[in-house]
Amino acid sequence: MSTVLKFTSAAIIALLAASPALAKPVKIGWVQGNAAFQAEQRTQDGFKKYLTDNNIDDWEVTYLDSAGSAEKVANNIEDAVNRGVDVIYVTYADLRASSNALKGAESAHIPVYTVDSGWIPGSTADITTNNWQMSAEVSLSLISR
């Protein structure tokens, strides 16, 4: 299963948990490690396609670009908490400087899901690729060529 599909599945679960009746618009704070990365763009495009394909138009997504800065990731998580979002997604980011920001999200009862960022305390779950499998497949392909 692709990272985007796993991410979308986790997103749906998180949003249902964050807003059981879905009576109000769901507010998402999306903290991007670096919006210029191709993986970020593919993940964002997949998420937007999911919303379009399923006629979901009442989710309010705020994208916060961290421009490759671990410190900015932490600041953007704090910003999302201060905005009062229902759920926070962190994609392709270095979370080593974010432990206090994640504690703030946890205190505010805001789940934080990450994609290819590694799991640290305060993160609800990290959706990631299987790098061992990918490496084995790429290696075999290179050897075959």
DSSP file (Angstrom, degrees, kcal/mol; ACC not computed):
  #  RESIDUE AA STRUCTURE BP1 BP2  ACC     N-H-->O    O-->H-N    N-H-->O    O-->H-N    TCO  KAPPA ALPHA  PHI   PSI    X-CA   Y-CA   Z-CA
    1    1 A M              0   0    0      0, 0.0     0, 0.0     0, 0.0     0, 0.0   0.000 360.0 360.0 360.0 134.6    0.0    0.0    0.0
    2    2 A S     >  -     0   0    0      1,-0.1     4,-2.4   127,-0.1     5,-0.2  -0.246 360.0-114.8 -70.3 158.9    1.4    3.4   -0.9
    3    3 A T  H  > S+     0   0    0      1,-0.2     4,-2.9     2,-0.2     5,-0.2   0.883 116.6  55.0 -59.6 -39.4    2.3    6.0    1.6
    4    4 A V  H  > S+     0   0    0      2,-0.2     4,-2.7     1,-0.2    -1,-0.2   0.919 108.9  46.8 -63.5 -43.0   -0.4    8.3    0.3
    5    5 A L  H  > S+     0   0    0      2,-0.2     4,-2.4     1,-0.2    -1,-0.2   0.910 113.8  48.1 -66.0 -40.7   -3.1    5.6    0.7
    6    6 A K  H  X S+     0   0    0     -4,-2.4     4,-2.5     2,-0.2    -2,-0.2   0.917 112.5  50.0 -63.0 -41.7   -1.9    4.8    4.2
    7    7 A F  H  X S+     0   0    0     -4,-2.9     4,-2.6     1,-0.2    -2,-0.2   0.925 110.4  49.1 -62.4 -45.0   -1.9    8.5    5.0
    8    8 A T  H  X S+     0   0    0     -4,-2.7     4,-2.4     2,-0.2    -1,-0.2   0.906 110.5  50.7 -63.1 -41.3   -5.4    8.9    3.7
    9    9 A S  H  X S+     0   0    0     -4,-2.4     4,-2.1     1,-0.2    -1,-0.2   0.933 112.4  46.2 -61.2 -45.6   -6.6    5.9    5.7
   10   10 A A  H  X S+     0   0    0     -4,-2.5     4,-2.7     1,-0.2    -1,-0.2   0.878 110.1  55.5 -64.1 -36.5   -5.1    7.3    8.9
   11   11 A A  H  X S+     0   0    0     -4,-2.6     4,-2.7     2,-0.2     5,-0.2   0.922 107.5  48.2 -62.1 -44.4   -6.5   10.7    8.1
   12   12 A I  H  X S+     0   0    0     -4,-2.4     4,-2.3     2,-0.2     5,-0.2   0.932 112.9  47.7 -63.0 -45.5  -10.0    9.4    7.9
   13   13 A I  H  X S+     0   0    0     -4,-2.1     4,-2.1     1,-0.2    -2,-0.2   0.926 113.9  48.0 -60.6 -45.2   -9.7    7.5   11.2
   14   14 A A  H  X S+     0   0    0     -4,-2.7     4,-2.6     1,-0.2    -2,-0.2   0.904 111.9  48.8 -63.6 -41.8   -8.2   10.6   12.8
   15   15 A L  H  X S+     0   0    0     -4,-2.7     4,-1.8     2,-0.2    -1,-0.2   0.875 110.1  50.7 -69.9 -36.1  -10.9   12.9   11.5
   16   16 A L  H  < S+     0   0    0     -4,-2.3    -1,-0.2    -5,-0.2    -2,-0.2   0.896 114.3  45.3 -66.0 -38.1  -13.7   10.5   12.6
   17   17 A A  H  < S+     0   0    0     -4,-2.1    -2,-0.2    -5,-0.2    -1,-0.2   0.869 113.2  50.3 -70.7 -36.1  -12.2   10.4   16.1
   18   18 A A  H  < S+     0   0    0     -4,-2.6    -2,-0.2     1,-0.3    -1,-0.2   0.805 127.5  20.8 -73.6 -29.2  -11.6   14.1   16.2
   19   19 A S  S >< S-     0   0    0     -4,-1.8     3,-0.9    -5,-0.2    -1,-0.3  -0.648  70.2-177.5-141.7  79.2  -15.2   15.0   15.2
   20   20 A P  T 3  S+     0   0    0      0, 0.0    -1,-0.1     0, 0.0    -2,-0.1   0.833  86.7  32.4 -52.8 -42.6  -17.5   12.0   15.9
   21   21 A A  T 3  S-     0   0    0      1,-0.0    -5,-0.1     0, 0.0    -2,-0.0   0.605  92.5-141.5 -91.1 -11.0  -20.7   13.6   14.5
   22   22 A L    <   +     0   0    0     -3,-0.9     4,-0.1    -7,-0.2    -6,-0.0   0.831  54.0 142.1  51.1  35.3  -18.9   15.6   11.8
   23   23 A A        +     0   0    0      2,-0.1    -1,-0.1     0, 0.0     3,-0.0   0.728  61.7  40.9 -76.8 -22.7  -21.4   18.4   12.6
   24   24 A K  S    S-     0   0    0      1,-0.1    34,-0.1    -5,-0.0    -2,-0.0  -0.844 104.4 -81.7-122.2 160.0  -18.9   21.1   12.2
   25   25 A P        -     0   0    0      0, 0.0     2,-0.5     0, 0.0    34,-0.2  -0.325  46.8-121.2 -58.9 141.3  -16.1   21.6    9.7
   26   26 A V  E     -a   59   0A   0     32,-0.8    34,-2.8    -4,-0.1     2,-0.6  -0.750  22.2-147.7 -87.1 126.7  -13.0   19.6   10.5
   27   27 A K  E     -a   60   0A   0     -2,-0.5    59,-2.7    32,-0.2    60,-1.4  -0.859  15.0-170.6-100.8 124.1   -9.9   21.8   11.0
   28   28 A I  E     -ab  61  87A   0     32,-3.1    34,-2.7    -2,-0.6     2,-0.7  -0.948  13.9-157.3-116.6 129.4   -6.6   20.2    9.9
   29   29 A G  E     -ab  62  88A   0     58,-2.4    60,-2.4    -2,-0.5     2,-0.8  -0.926  14.0-165.6-102.4 110.8   -3.2   21.7   10.6
   30   30 A W  E     -ab  63  89A   0     32,-3.0    34,-3.1    -2,-0.7     2,-0.7  -0.861   1.4-165.0-104.0 107.6   -0.8   20.2    8.1
   31   31 A V  E     -ab  64  90A   0     58,-3.6    60,-2.5    -2,-0.8     2,-0.4  -0.825   8.8-159.6 -94.8 112.1    2.8   20.8    9.0
   32   32 A Q  E     -ab  65  91A   0     32,-2.6    34,-2.4    -2,-0.7     3,-0.3  -0.778  17.4-146.5 -96.0 133.2    5.0   20.2    6.0
   33   33 A G  S    S-     0   0    0     58,-2.7    35,-3.4    -2,-0.4    36,-0.3   0.918  92.0 -13.5 -60.5 -43.2    8.7   19.4    6.5
   34   34 A N    >   -     0   0    0     57,-0.3     3,-2.0    33,-0.3     6,-0.3  -0.711  59.9-156.2-162.1 106.7    9.5   21.2    3.3
   35   35 A A  T 3  S+     0   0    0     -3,-0.3     6,-0.1     1,-0.3    -2,-0.1   0.681  92.1  66.2 -61.4 -18.3    6.7   22.0    0.8
   36   36 A A  T 3  S+     0   0    0      4,-0.1    -1,-0.3     5,-0.0     2,-0.1   0.670  77.1 104.7 -78.7 -16.3    9.2   22.0   -2.1
   37   37 A F  S <> S-     0   0    0     -3,-2.0     4,-2.0     1,-0.1     5,-0.1  -0.389  74.1-133.4 -66.8 140.9    9.9   18.3   -1.8
   38   38 A Q  H  > S+     0   0    0      1,-0.2     4,-2.7     2,-0.2     5,-0.2   0.883 107.0  55.8 -61.1 -38.9    8.4   16.1   -4.4
   39   39 A A  H  > S+     0   0    0      1,-0.2     4,-2.4     2,-0.2    -1,-0.2   0.899 106.8  50.7 -62.3 -39.8    7.1   13.6   -1.8
   40   40 A E  H  > S+     0   0    0     -6,-0.3     4,-2.7     1,-0.2    -1,-0.2   0.931 111.5  47.7 -60.1 -45.8    5.3   16.4    0.0
   41   41 A Q  H  X S+     0   0    0     -4,-2.0     4,-2.7     1,-0.2    -2,-0.2   0.895 111.8  49.2 -65.6 -40.6    3.7   17.5   -3.2
   42   42 A R  H  X S+     0   0    0     -4,-2.7     4,-2.4     2,-0.2    -1,-0.2   0.911 113.0  47.5 -65.2 -41.6    2.6   13.9   -4.1
   43   43 A T  H  X S+     0   0    0     -4,-2.4     4,-2.2     2,-0.2    -2,-0.2   0.928 114.1  46.4 -65.3 -45.0    1.2   13.4   -0.6
   44   44 A Q  H  X S+     0   0    0     -4,-2.7     4,-2.6     2,-0.2     5,-0.2   0.912 112.6  50.2 -63.5 -43.2   -0.7   16.7   -0.7
   45   45 A D  H  X S+     0   0    0     -4,-2.7     4,-2.4     1,-0.2    -2,-0.2   0.905 110.7  50.0 -62.0 -41.2   -2.0   16.0   -4.3
   46   46 A G  H  X S+     0   0    0     -4,-2.4     4,-2.1     2,-0.2    -1,-0.2   0.894 111.4  48.4 -64.1 -39.9   -3.2   12.5   -3.2
   47   47 A F  H  X S+     0   0    0     -4,-2.2     4,-2.3     2,-0.2    -2,-0.2   0.927 112.1  48.2 -65.7 -45.4   -5.0   14.0   -0.2
   48   48 A K  H  X S+     0   0    0     -4,-2.6     4,-2.5     1,-0.2    -2,-0.2   0.889 110.9  51.6 -62.8 -39.1   -6.7   16.7   -2.3
   49   49 A K  H  X S+     0   0    0     -4,-2.4     4,-3.3     2,-0.2     5,-0.2   0.907 107.7  52.5 -63.9 -41.3   -7.7   14.1   -4.8
   50   50 A Y  H  X S+     0   0    0     -4,-2.1     4,-1.6     2,-0.2    -2,-0.2   0.931 110.4  47.8 -59.5 -45.3   -9.2   12.0   -2.0
   51   51 A L  H  <>S+     0   0    0     -4,-2.3     5,-2.9     2,-0.2    -2,-0.2   0.927 115.5  44.6 -61.3 -45.1  -11.2   15.0   -0.9
   52   52 A T  H ><5S+     0   0    0     -4,-2.5     3,-1.7     1,-0.2    -2,-0.2   0.941 111.8  51.4 -64.4 -48.5  -12.4   15.8   -4.4
   53   53 A D  H 3<5S+     0   0    0     -4,-3.3    -1,-0.2     1,-0.3    -2,-0.2   0.783 116.1  42.1 -61.2 -27.2  -13.2   12.2   -5.3
   54   54 A N  T 3<5S-     0   0    0     -4,-1.6    -1,-0.3    -5,-0.2    -2,-0.2   0.211 110.1-119.5-106.4  14.3  -15.3   11.9   -2.1
   55   55 A N  T < 5 +     0   0    0     -3,-1.7     2,-0.8     1,-0.2    -3,-0.2   0.850  55.2 159.0  51.5  41.1  -17.0   15.3   -2.4
   56   56 A I      < +     0   0    0     -5,-2.9    -1,-0.2    -6,-0.2    -2,-0.1  -0.850   4.7 150.2 -95.7 111.6  -15.6   16.4    0.9
   57   57 A D        +     0   0    0     -2,-0.8    -1,-0.1    -3,-0.1    -2,-0.1   0.330  54.4  72.5-124.7   6.4  -15.6   20.2    1.0
   58   58 A D        +     0   0    0    -34,-0.1   -32,-0.8     2,-0.1     2,-0.6   0.228  67.1 105.3-109.5  16.2  -16.0   21.1    4.6
   59   59 A W  E     -a   26   0A   0    -34,-0.2     2,-0.8    -3,-0.1   -32,-0.2  -0.856  60.5-149.6 -93.9 125.0  -12.5   20.2    5.8
   60   60 A E  E     -a   27   0A   0    -34,-2.8   -32,-3.1    -2,-0.6     2,-0.5  -0.840  16.3-170.4 -97.4 108.0  -10.5   23.3    6.5
   61   61 A V  E     -a   28   0A   0     -2,-0.8     2,-0.6   -34,-0.2   -32,-0.2  -0.875   8.3-166.9-105.1 124.8   -6.8   22.5    5.8
   62   62 A T  E     -a   29   0A   0    -34,-2.7   -32,-3.0    -2,-0.5     2,-0.5  -0.955  11.8-151.2-109.2 119.4   -4.1   24.9    6.7
   63   63 A Y  E     -a   30   0A   0     -2,-0.6     2,-0.6   -34,-0.2   -32,-0.2  -0.792  10.1-169.9 -93.4 127.4   -0.7   24.1    5.2
   64   64 A L  E     -a   31   0A   0    -34,-3.1   -32,-2.6    -2,-0.5     2,-0.4  -0.939  10.4-151.5-121.0 107.4    2.3   25.3    7.2
   65   65 A D  E     -a   32   0A   0     -2,-0.6   -32,-0.2   -34,-0.2   -31,-0.1  -0.648  11.3-170.9 -82.9 126.5    5.6   25.0    5.4
   66   66 A S    >   -     0   0    0    -34,-2.4     3,-2.3    -2,-0.4     6,-0.3   0.459  27.7-139.6 -96.0  -2.8    8.6   24.4    7.6
   67   67 A A  T 3   -     0   0    0      1,-0.3   -33,-0.3   -35,-0.2   -34,-0.1   0.788  67.3 -56.4  50.6  35.4   11.1   24.9    4.7
   68   68 A G  T 3  S+     0   0    0    -35,-3.4     2,-0.6     1,-0.2    -1,-0.3   0.546 104.3 131.4  80.5   6.9   13.4   22.1    6.0
   69   69 A S    <>  -     0   0    0     -3,-2.3     4,-1.8   -36,-0.3    -1,-0.2  -0.842  47.0-159.0-101.0 120.8   13.8   23.6    9.4
   70   70 A A  H  > S+     0   0    0     -2,-0.6     4,-1.8     1,-0.2    -1,-0.2   0.870  97.9  53.3 -62.2 -36.5   13.3   21.3   12.5
   71   71 A E  H  > S+     0   0    0      1,-0.2     4,-2.2     2,-0.2    -1,-0.2   0.893 107.4  50.4 -64.7 -39.6   12.8   24.4   14.6
   72   72 A K  H  > S+     0   0    0     -6,-0.3     4,-2.7     2,-0.2    -1,-0.2   0.835 104.5  58.4 -69.3 -31.6   10.1   25.7   12.2
   73   73 A V  H  X S+     0   0    0     -4,-1.8     4,-2.2     2,-0.2    -1,-0.2   0.954 108.4  45.9 -58.4 -49.3    8.4   22.3   12.4
   74   74 A A  H  X S+     0   0    0     -4,-1.8     4,-2.2     1,-0.2    -2,-0.2   0.918 113.4  49.1 -60.1 -45.0    8.1   22.7   16.2
   75   75 A N  H  X S+     0   0    0     -4,-2.2     4,-2.3     1,-0.2    -1,-0.2   0.886 110.8  50.5 -62.3 -38.8    6.9   26.3   15.8
   76   76 A N  H  X S+     0   0    0     -4,-2.7     4,-2.3     2,-0.2    -1,-0.2   0.846 107.9  52.2 -71.2 -33.1    4.3   25.2   13.2
   77   77 A I  H  X S+     0   0    0     -4,-2.2     4,-2.2     2,-0.2    -2,-0.2   0.935 111.3  47.6 -64.0 -45.3    3.0   22.5   15.4
   78   78 A E  H  X S+     0   0    0     -4,-2.2     4,-2.6     1,-0.2    -2,-0.2   0.897 110.3  52.7 -60.8 -40.1    2.5   25.1   18.2
   79   79 A D  H  X S+     0   0    0     -4,-2.3     4,-1.7     2,-0.2    -1,-0.2   0.919 108.2  50.2 -61.4 -44.1    0.8   27.4   15.7
   80   80 A A  H  X>S+     0   0    0     -4,-2.3     5,-1.6     2,-0.2     4,-0.5   0.898 110.4  50.1 -62.3 -40.5   -1.6   24.6   14.7
   81   81 A V  H ><5S+     0   0    0     -4,-2.2     3,-1.5     1,-0.2    -2,-0.2   0.938 109.9  50.5 -61.6 -46.2   -2.4   24.0   18.4
   82   82 A N  H 3<5S+     0   0    0     -4,-2.6    -1,-0.2     1,-0.3    -2,-0.2   0.785 104.4  58.5 -63.9 -27.3   -3.0   27.7   18.9
   83   83 A R  H 3<5S-     0   0    0     -4,-1.7    -1,-0.3    -5,-0.2    -2,-0.2   0.617 111.7-123.8 -75.6 -12.5   -5.3   27.7   15.9
   84   84 A G  T <<5 +     0   0    0     -3,-1.5    -3,-0.2    -4,-0.5   -57,-0.1   0.862  43.9 178.2  73.5  36.8   -7.5   25.1   17.7
   85   85 A V      < -     0   0    0     -5,-1.6   -57,-0.2     1,-0.1     3,-0.1  -0.215  33.9-133.1 -68.0 163.4   -7.3   22.5   14.9
   86   86 A D  S    S+     0   0    0    -59,-2.7     2,-0.3     1,-0.3   -58,-0.2   0.765  86.2   6.6 -86.4 -29.1   -9.0   19.1   15.3
   87   87 A V  E     -b   28   0A   0    -60,-1.4   -58,-2.4    23,-0.2     2,-0.4  -0.991  64.9-144.0-153.2 149.9   -6.0   17.1   14.1
   88   88 A I  E     -bc  29 112A   0     23,-2.6    25,-2.8    -2,-0.3     2,-0.4  -0.969   9.5-165.4-120.3 133.7   -2.4   17.8   13.1
   89   89 A Y  E     -bc  30 113A   0    -60,-2.4   -58,-3.6    -2,-0.4     2,-0.5  -0.964   1.4-167.6-114.2 136.0   -0.5   16.1   10.3
   90   90 A V  E     -bc  31 114A   0     23,-2.5    25,-2.5    -2,-0.4     2,-0.5  -0.990  10.3-164.6-122.6 122.3    3.3   16.4   10.1
   91   91 A T  E     -bc  32 115A   0    -60,-2.5   -58,-2.7    -2,-0.5   -57,-0.3  -0.921  59.4 -19.0-117.8 132.6    4.8   15.2    6.8
   92   92 A Y  S    S+     0   0    0     23,-3.1     2,-0.3    -2,-0.5    -1,-0.2   0.885  95.1 141.9  49.5  54.8    8.5   14.4    6.0
   93   93 A A        -     0   0    0     22,-0.3     2,-0.7    -3,-0.2    -1,-0.2  -0.858  60.0-116.5-128.4 158.1    9.9   16.3    9.0
   94   94 A D        -     0   0    0     -2,-0.3     3,-0.4     1,-0.1   -21,-0.1  -0.856  29.4-176.6 -90.7 113.2   12.6   16.1   11.6
   95   95 A L    >   +     0   0    0     -2,-0.7     3,-2.4    22,-0.6     4,-0.2   0.390  52.2 104.7 -94.9   3.3   10.8   15.9   14.9
   96   96 A R  T 3  S+     0   0    0      1,-0.3     3,-0.4     2,-0.2    -1,-0.2   0.790  87.0  42.6 -58.9 -27.8   13.8   15.9   17.2
   97   97 A A  T 3  S+     0   0    0     -3,-0.4    -1,-0.3     1,-0.2     4,-0.2   0.302 101.5  75.6 -96.4   9.0   13.1   19.6   18.2
   98   98 A S    <>  +     0   0    0     -3,-2.4     4,-2.7     1,-0.2     5,-0.2   0.331  53.7 106.0-107.1   7.6    9.4   19.1   18.5
   99   99 A S  H  > S+     0   0    0     -3,-0.4     4,-1.9     1,-0.2    -1,-0.2   0.899  86.2  44.7 -59.9 -41.8    8.9   17.2   21.8
  100  100 A N  H  > S+     0   0    0     -3,-0.2     4,-1.9     2,-0.2    -1,-0.2   0.897 113.3  50.7 -67.7 -39.0    7.6   20.3   23.7
  101  101 A A  H  > S+     0   0    0     -4,-0.2     4,-1.8     1,-0.2    -2,-0.2   0.895 110.2  50.1 -64.7 -39.1    5.3   21.2   20.8
  102  102 A L  H  X S+     0   0    0     -4,-2.7     4,-2.5     1,-0.2    -1,-0.2   0.858 107.1  54.3 -67.7 -34.8    3.9   17.7   20.7
  103  103 A K  H  X S+     0   0    0     -4,-1.9     4,-2.6    -5,-0.2    -1,-0.2   0.891 106.8  52.5 -63.2 -38.2    3.3   17.8   24.5
  104  104 A G  H  X S+     0   0    0     -4,-1.9     4,-1.6     2,-0.2    -2,-0.2   0.898 109.8  47.5 -63.5 -40.8    1.3   21.0   23.9
  105  105 A A  H  <>S+     0   0    0     -4,-1.8     5,-2.9     2,-0.2    -2,-0.2   0.905 111.9  50.5 -66.0 -41.1   -0.8   19.2   21.2
  106  106 A E  H ><5S+     0   0    0     -4,-2.5     3,-1.4     1,-0.2    -2,-0.2   0.912 109.0  51.1 -63.4 -42.5   -1.3   16.3   23.6
  107  107 A S  H 3<5S+     0   0    0     -4,-2.6    -1,-0.2     1,-0.3    -2,-0.2   0.832 110.2  49.8 -62.7 -32.6   -2.4   18.6   26.4
  108  108 A A  T 3<5S-     0   0    0     -4,-1.6    -1,-0.3    -5,-0.2    -2,-0.2   0.389 116.1-118.6 -86.3   3.2   -4.9   20.2   24.0
  109  109 A H  T < 5 +     0   0    0     -3,-1.4    -3,-0.2     1,-0.2    -2,-0.1   0.870  64.8 145.7  60.5  39.6   -6.2   16.7   23.1
  110  110 A I      < -     0   0    0     -5,-2.9    -1,-0.2    -6,-0.1   -23,-0.2  -0.937  46.2-133.6-108.0 116.1   -5.2   17.2   19.4
  111  111 A P        -     0   0    0      0, 0.0   -23,-2.6     0, 0.0     2,-0.5  -0.426  15.6-152.5 -68.7 143.4   -4.0   13.9   17.8
  112  112 A V  E     -c   88   0A   0     10,-0.3    12,-3.2   -25,-0.2    13,-0.9  -0.967  11.2-173.0-121.2 115.8   -0.8   14.3   15.8
  113  113 A Y  E     -cd  89 125A   0    -25,-2.8   -23,-2.5    -2,-0.5     2,-0.3  -0.888   8.0-160.9-106.8 138.6   -0.2   11.9   12.8
  114  114 A T  E     -cd  90 126A   0     11,-2.8    13,-3.3    -2,-0.4     2,-0.5  -0.864  10.3-150.3-119.9 154.1    3.1   11.9   11.0
  115  115 A V  E    S-cd  91 127A   0    -25,-2.5   -23,-3.1    -2,-0.3   -22,-0.3  -0.990  80.2 -23.2-123.9 122.1    4.2   10.6    7.6
  116  116 A D  S    S+     0   0    0     11,-2.6    12,-0.1    -2,-0.5    -1,-0.1   0.846 107.2 109.2  45.9  43.1    7.8    9.4    7.2
  117  117 A S  S    S-     0   0    0    -25,-0.2   -22,-0.6    10,-0.1    -1,-0.1   0.445  81.8-111.7-119.9  -7.6    8.9   11.5   10.1
  118  118 A G        -     0   0    0      9,-0.1     2,-0.4   -24,-0.1     9,-0.1   0.282  33.6 -87.4  82.4 144.4    9.6    8.8   12.7
  119  119 A W        +     0   0    0      7,-0.1     7,-0.0     5,-0.0     5,-0.0  -0.718  48.8 166.1 -89.2 133.7    7.6    8.2   15.8
  120  120 A I    >   -     0   0    0     -2,-0.4     3,-2.3     5,-0.0    -3,-0.0  -0.947  51.2 -72.7-134.6 160.0    8.4   10.1   19.0
  121  121 A P  T 3  S+     0   0    0      0, 0.0   -19,-0.1     0, 0.0     3,-0.1  -0.246 121.6  37.1 -53.6 135.9    6.4   10.5   22.2
  122  122 A G  T 3  S+     0   0    0      1,-0.4     2,-0.4   -20,-0.1   -10,-0.3   0.094  91.1 108.4 104.4 -20.0    3.4   12.8   21.6
  123  123 A S    <   -     0   0    0     -3,-2.3    -1,-0.4     1,-0.2   -10,-0.2  -0.769  60.8-151.2 -88.9 133.2    2.9   11.5   18.0
  124  124 A T  S    S-     0   0    0    -12,-3.2     2,-0.3    -2,-0.4   -11,-0.2   0.920  73.1 -24.4 -70.0 -44.1   -0.2    9.3   17.7
  125  125 A A  E     -d  113   0A   0    -13,-0.9   -11,-2.8    -3,-0.1     2,-0.5  -0.967  53.0-135.8-164.5 152.2    1.2    7.3   14.8
  126  126 A D  E     -d  114   0A   0     -2,-0.3     2,-0.6   -13,-0.2   -11,-0.2  -0.975  14.5-155.2-116.3 120.5    3.8    7.5   12.1
  127  127 A I  E     +d  115   0A   0    -13,-3.3   -11,-2.6    -2,-0.5     2,-0.3  -0.848  31.8 162.7 -93.5 120.7    2.8    6.3    8.6
  128  128 A T        -     0   0    0     -2,-0.6     2,-0.1   -13,-0.2    -2,-0.0  -0.922  38.8-106.2-141.6 160.8    6.0    5.3    6.8
  129  129 A T        -     0   0    0     -2,-0.3     2,-1.2     1,-0.1     3,-0.1  -0.446  38.0-109.7 -80.4 159.6    7.3    3.3    3.9
  130  130 A N     >  -     0   0    0      1,-0.2     4,-2.4    -2,-0.1     5,-0.2  -0.772  35.4-175.6 -90.5  94.4    9.1    0.0    4.4
  131  131 A N  H  > S+     0   0    0     -2,-1.2     4,-2.4     1,-0.2    -1,-0.2   0.797  79.3  57.4 -65.5 -29.7   12.6    1.2    3.5
  132  132 A W  H  > S+     0   0    0      2,-0.2     4,-2.2     1,-0.2    -1,-0.2   0.942 110.3  43.5 -64.9 -46.7   14.0   -2.4    3.7
  133  133 A Q  H  > S+     0   0    0      2,-0.2     4,-2.5     1,-0.2     5,-0.2   0.928 113.9  50.4 -64.4 -45.5   11.6   -3.7    1.2
  134  134 A M  H  X S+     0   0    0     -4,-2.4     4,-2.6     1,-0.2     5,-0.2   0.916 111.2  49.3 -59.1 -43.2   12.1   -0.7   -1.1
  135  135 A S  H  X S+     0   0    0     -4,-2.4     4,-2.8     1,-0.2    -1,-0.2   0.906 110.2  50.6 -63.1 -42.6   15.9   -1.1   -0.9
  136  136 A A  H  X S+     0   0    0     -4,-2.2     4,-2.2     2,-0.2    -1,-0.2   0.917 113.0  45.9 -62.8 -42.9   15.6   -4.8   -1.7
  137  137 A E  H  X S+     0   0    0     -4,-2.5     4,-2.0     2,-0.2    -2,-0.2   0.913 115.0  45.9 -67.6 -42.8   13.4   -4.2   -4.8
  138  138 A V  H  X S+     0   0    0     -4,-2.6     4,-2.6    -5,-0.2    -2,-0.2   0.915 112.1  52.2 -65.4 -42.7   15.6   -1.4   -6.1
  139  139 A S  H  X S+     0   0    0     -4,-2.8     4,-2.6    -5,-0.2    -2,-0.2   0.928 110.0  47.7 -60.2 -46.3   18.8   -3.4   -5.5
  140  140 A L  H  X S+     0   0    0     -4,-2.2     4,-2.4     1,-0.2    -1,-0.2   0.891 111.4  51.6 -61.9 -39.2   17.4   -6.4   -7.4
  141  141 A S  H  X S+     0   0    0     -4,-2.0     4,-1.6     2,-0.2    -2,-0.2   0.924 111.2  46.8 -63.4 -44.3   16.3   -4.1  -10.3
  142  142 A L  H  < S+     0   0    0     -4,-2.6    -2,-0.2     1,-0.2    -1,-0.2   0.908 112.4  49.9 -64.4 -42.0   19.8   -2.6  -10.5
  143  143 A I  H  < S+     0   0    0     -4,-2.6    -1,-0.2     1,-0.2    -2,-0.2   0.905 108.5  53.3 -63.2 -41.1   21.5   -6.0  -10.4
  144  144 A S  H  <        0   0    0     -4,-2.4    -1,-0.2     1,-0.3    -2,-0.2   0.852 360.0 360.0 -62.8 -35.3   19.2   -7.2  -13.2
  145  145 A R     <        0   0    0     -4,-1.6    -1,-0.3    -5,-0.2    -2,-0.2   0.482 360.0 360.0 -72.8 360.0   20.1   -4.2  -15.4
